[in-house]
Amino acid sequence: MREMRKLLLILLLVILGASDAAAQLPKLETLIPGSDATTAGRIIQLILVITVLSVAPGLLVMVTCFTRFIVALSFLRAGLGLQTTPANLILISLALFMTFYVMAPTFDQAWQNGVQPLMENKIDEQEAYKRIVAPFRTFMKTNTRERDLKLFEDLAPKRAGGTQQQIQPITPAQPADEAEIELRVLIPAFMISELRRGFEIGFLIVLPFLVIDLIVATLTMSMGMMMLPPTVISLPFKILFFVLIDGWNLLVGSLIRSFA
């Protein structure tokens, strides 16, 4: 009985403490005062900020040079014949820091022209968005093929339900400024351009390793070693060849210089 009384007393104290704590919690009306248009706009802005933060990795891939780097590094691992070495974490980290190195001027311009004045309340959100997007727009336009850009310019009016008057196609006779190109046209064009260049670089990376595989396969077949996979013998030679030519230095330097 004494233990039951102690237990009931403890539960009573816990309930009273919880009720006092609940009474001290701020109400929703104090956090969101009123129901005017300003409050609704703040809620929408908060939702948009959370959405942008959730898709930040995807934005990093779409508007930077990360795609070209990771595709080329993946081709390197496939050409060497290594399945898990280097690990995905190492390749992604290397591509990420190479991206920060190449995109540093663009990030600095976006920070100095858009983010910093916004934090100091010198400009509003719309003006900050234009200033932040402008350096990335210039970078993407510089590294986008005209053919890819023309493809999405031709597809944009059709996807918009045939509203030809809202979108003005860019012709070679009348070069448009970066500000006139919509992001929904520029971003996918930039991505497929980066994929194409990444595959071109990957072909050049894989080609010497393919030659080594062919030589080793010819030698093993001529020696009658039918049951021995040629890749088992060619793997050490490919790794030795890549190390002797200082492959990491050449590959990373060439990838970074491709954006110069």
C-alpha positions as CSV (number, residue, x, y, z in Angstrom):
1,M,0.0,0.0,0.0
2,R,2.8,2.4,0.8
3,E,4.4,1.7,-2.6
4,M,1.1,2.3,-4.3
5,R,0.6,5.6,-2.5
6,K,4.2,6.7,-3.5
7,L,3.5,5.8,-7.1
8,L,0.2,7.7,-7.2
9,L,1.9,10.7,-5.6
10,I,4.7,10.6,-8.2
11,L,2.1,10.4,-11.0
12,L,0.1,13.3,-9.6
13,L,3.3,15.5,-9.4
14,V,4.2,14.6,-13.0
15,I,0.7,15.5,-14.2
16,L,0.7,18.8,-12.3
17,G,4.1,19.6,-13.7
18,A,3.1,18.8,-17.2
19,S,0.0,21.0,-16.9
20,D,2.1,23.9,-15.6
21,A,4.6,23.4,-18.5
22,A,1.8,23.3,-21.0
23,A,0.3,26.4,-19.6
24,Q,3.7,28.2,-20.2
25,L,3.9,27.2,-23.9
26,P,3.3,30.0,-26.4
27,K,0.1,29.8,-28.3
28,L,-0.2,29.7,-32.1
29,E,-1.8,33.2,-32.1
30,T,1.3,34.7,-30.5
31,L,3.6,33.0,-33.1
32,I,1.4,33.9,-36.1
33,P,-0.4,37.1,-35.1
34,G,-3.5,37.8,-37.1
35,S,-4.5,36.4,-40.5
36,D,-3.6,39.2,-42.8
37,A,-1.8,39.0,-46.1
38,T,1.6,39.7,-44.6
39,T,1.4,36.8,-42.2
40,A,0.3,34.5,-45.1
41,G,3.3,35.8,-47.2
42,R,5.7,35.0,-44.3
43,I,4.3,31.5,-44.0
44,I,4.7,30.9,-47.8
45,Q,8.3,32.3,-47.6
46,L,9.1,29.9,-44.8
47,I,7.8,27.0,-46.7
48,L,9.8,28.0,-49.8
49,V,13.0,28.3,-47.8
50,I,12.5,24.9,-46.3
51,T,11.8,23.5,-49.7
52,V,15.0,25.0,-51.2
53,L,17.1,23.6,-48.3
54,S,15.7,20.2,-48.9
55,V,16.6,20.2,-52.6
56,A,19.9,21.9,-52.1
57,P,22.0,18.9,-53.1
58,G,20.0,18.6,-56.4
59,L,20.5,22.3,-57.1
60,L,24.3,21.8,-56.5
61,V,24.3,19.1,-59.2
62,M,22.2,21.0,-61.6
63,V,23.9,24.5,-61.8
64,T,27.5,23.6,-61.1
65,C,30.3,21.6,-62.7
66,F,29.8,18.6,-60.3
67,T,28.2,16.5,-63.1
68,R,31.2,16.6,-65.3
69,F,33.6,15.7,-62.5
70,I,31.6,12.8,-61.1
71,V,31.0,11.3,-64.6
72,A,34.7,11.4,-65.5
73,L,35.8,9.9,-62.1
74,S,33.2,7.1,-62.6
75,F,34.6,6.3,-66.0
76,L,38.1,6.2,-64.5
77,R,37.1,3.6,-62.0
78,A,35.3,1.6,-64.6
79,G,38.3,1.7,-66.9
80,L,40.6,0.5,-64.2
81,G,38.2,-2.4,-63.6
82,L,37.8,-1.6,-59.9
83,Q,34.3,-2.0,-58.5
84,T,34.6,-0.3,-55.1
85,T,38.0,1.3,-55.2
86,P,38.1,4.3,-54.8
87,A,34.9,4.3,-52.8
88,N,31.9,6.3,-53.8
89,L,32.4,8.6,-50.7
90,I,36.0,9.4,-51.9
91,L,35.0,10.1,-55.5
92,I,32.0,12.3,-54.4
93,S,34.1,14.2,-51.9
94,L,36.9,14.8,-54.5
95,A,34.3,15.9,-57.1
96,L,32.7,18.2,-54.5
97,F,35.9,20.0,-53.5
98,M,36.8,20.3,-57.2
99,T,33.4,21.9,-57.7
100,F,34.0,24.4,-54.9
101,Y,37.4,25.2,-56.4
102,V,36.0,25.9,-59.8
103,M,32.8,27.6,-58.7
104,A,34.5,29.8,-56.0
105,P,34.3,33.1,-58.2
106,T,30.7,32.4,-58.9
107,F,29.9,31.7,-55.2
108,D,31.7,34.9,-54.2
109,Q,29.8,37.0,-56.7
110,A,26.5,35.6,-55.5
111,W,27.4,36.2,-51.9
112,Q,28.7,39.7,-52.3
113,N,26.0,40.9,-54.7
114,G,22.9,39.1,-53.4
115,V,23.2,37.3,-50.1
116,Q,25.1,39.9,-48.1
117,P,23.0,42.9,-49.1
118,L,19.9,40.8,-48.3
119,M,21.2,40.0,-44.8
120,E,21.9,43.7,-44.3
121,N,18.3,44.6,-45.4
122,K,19.6,46.7,-48.3
123,I,17.6,44.9,-50.9
124,D,14.4,42.8,-50.9
125,E,14.0,39.1,-51.7
126,Q,13.2,39.6,-55.4
127,E,16.2,41.7,-56.1
128,A,18.4,39.3,-54.1
129,Y,17.1,36.4,-56.1
130,K,18.1,38.2,-59.4
131,R,21.5,39.0,-58.1
132,I,22.2,35.5,-56.8
133,V,21.0,33.8,-60.0
134,A,23.0,36.1,-62.3
135,P,26.5,34.6,-61.7
136,F,25.2,31.1,-62.1
137,R,23.3,32.0,-65.2
138,T,26.5,33.5,-66.7
139,F,28.5,30.4,-65.8
140,M,25.9,28.0,-67.3
141,K,25.5,30.0,-70.5
142,T,29.3,30.0,-71.0
143,N,29.5,26.2,-70.7
144,T,26.3,25.3,-72.6
145,R,26.3,24.3,-76.2
146,E,24.1,26.3,-78.6
147,R,22.6,23.1,-80.0
148,D,21.4,22.0,-76.6
149,L,20.1,25.5,-75.7
150,K,18.2,25.6,-79.0
151,L,16.7,22.2,-78.3
152,F,15.0,23.3,-75.1
153,E,14.1,26.7,-76.6
154,D,12.1,24.9,-79.2
155,L,10.5,22.5,-76.7
156,A,9.6,25.3,-74.2
157,P,6.6,26.8,-76.2
158,K,5.2,23.3,-76.8
159,R,5.3,22.4,-73.1
160,A,3.7,25.7,-72.2
161,G,0.6,24.9,-74.2
162,G,1.6,26.7,-77.4
163,T,1.9,30.2,-75.8
164,Q,4.4,31.4,-78.4
165,Q,4.0,35.0,-77.4
166,Q,5.3,34.5,-73.9
167,I,8.6,32.9,-75.0
168,Q,10.8,34.5,-77.6
169,P,13.2,32.0,-79.2
170,I,16.8,33.0,-79.4
171,T,18.2,33.0,-82.9
172,P,21.9,33.0,-83.9
173,A,21.4,36.3,-85.8
174,Q,20.2,38.0,-82.5
175,P,22.2,36.8,-79.6
176,A,20.4,37.1,-76.3
177,D,21.7,38.3,-73.0
178,E,21.9,35.9,-70.1
179,A,19.1,37.6,-68.4
180,E,16.7,36.8,-71.3
181,I,17.2,33.0,-71.1
182,E,14.8,31.4,-68.7
183,L,16.2,29.0,-66.1
184,R,13.8,26.2,-67.1
185,V,15.5,26.3,-70.6
186,L,19.1,27.0,-69.4
187,I,19.4,24.5,-66.6
188,P,18.5,21.3,-68.6
189,A,20.5,22.5,-71.6
190,F,23.5,23.0,-69.3
191,M,23.1,19.5,-67.7
192,I,23.0,17.6,-71.0
193,S,26.0,19.6,-72.2
194,E,27.9,18.6,-69.1
195,L,26.8,15.0,-69.5
196,R,28.1,15.0,-73.1
197,R,31.5,16.5,-72.1
198,G,31.7,14.1,-69.2
199,F,31.2,11.1,-71.6
200,E,33.8,12.6,-74.1
201,I,36.3,12.8,-71.3
202,G,35.4,9.3,-70.1
203,F,36.0,7.9,-73.5
204,L,39.5,9.4,-73.5
205,I,40.1,8.0,-70.0
206,V,38.9,4.5,-70.8
207,L,40.7,4.2,-74.2
208,P,44.3,3.5,-72.9
209,F,43.0,0.9,-70.4
210,L,41.1,-0.8,-73.2
211,V,44.3,-1.1,-75.2
212,I,46.0,-2.8,-72.2
213,D,43.0,-5.2,-71.9
214,L,43.3,-6.1,-75.6
215,I,47.0,-6.7,-75.5
216,V,46.7,-8.9,-72.4
217,A,43.7,-10.8,-73.9
218,T,45.7,-11.4,-77.1
219,L,48.7,-12.7,-75.2
220,T,46.7,-15.0,-72.9
221,M,44.8,-16.4,-75.9
222,S,48.0,-17.1,-77.9
223,M,49.5,-18.9,-74.9
224,G,46.4,-21.1,-74.6
225,M,45.3,-19.7,-71.2
226,M,41.6,-20.0,-71.9
227,M,40.4,-20.4,-68.3
228,L,42.3,-17.4,-66.9
229,P,40.3,-14.1,-67.2
230,P,42.4,-11.5,-68.9
231,T,41.2,-8.8,-66.5
232,V,43.0,-10.6,-63.6
233,I,46.3,-10.1,-65.4
234,S,45.6,-6.7,-66.9
235,L,44.5,-5.1,-63.6
236,P,48.0,-4.7,-62.1
237,F,49.3,-3.4,-65.4
238,K,46.6,-0.8,-65.6
239,I,47.1,0.4,-62.0
240,L,50.9,0.5,-62.6
241,F,50.4,2.5,-65.8
242,F,48.0,5.0,-64.1
243,V,50.5,5.5,-61.2
244,L,53.6,5.9,-63.5
245,I,51.9,8.7,-65.6
246,D,50.7,10.4,-62.4
247,G,47.2,9.9,-63.5
248,W,45.4,11.7,-60.6
249,N,47.4,14.8,-61.2
250,L,46.7,14.8,-64.9
251,L,43.0,14.0,-64.7
252,V,42.2,16.5,-61.9
253,G,44.2,19.2,-63.6
254,S,42.6,18.6,-67.0
255,L,39.1,18.6,-65.5
256,I,39.7,21.9,-63.7
257,R,41.4,23.5,-66.7
258,S,38.4,22.5,-68.9
259,F,36.4,25.3,-67.2
260,A,39.1,27.9,-67.6
